[in-house]
Amino acid sequence: MKTIEPYIIEVKEKLGLETYQETMEYLGMARQAWTAIQKGTGVQEKNAIRIGEVLDISPVEIMAVSLALKAKNNEIRDMWLKLAKEKEEERKKKQKTEEKPQKI
């Protein structure tokens, strides 16, 4: 199942930070948050927004993953995962469009 961990790794790499502790501090999250994220927990709304701002992606995608991780039943989890996947596909499609060279 999709987790928040890849987003945190991407933040760390994008900012050129040395440690996950630095990454958590940059995002305004507790240092212990990295351990919780590795165990498959979600993030708070404010943290989803911060992560989205750094990565220039919709926090809705991150929150959908987070809420899927917190869901109490499979139906709700699957609905959140579907939304997360849709948002991710929209983002990737937009990135591909922006990467295509303009014809002159």
Beta strands, then each sheet from edge to edge (+ up, - down):
end
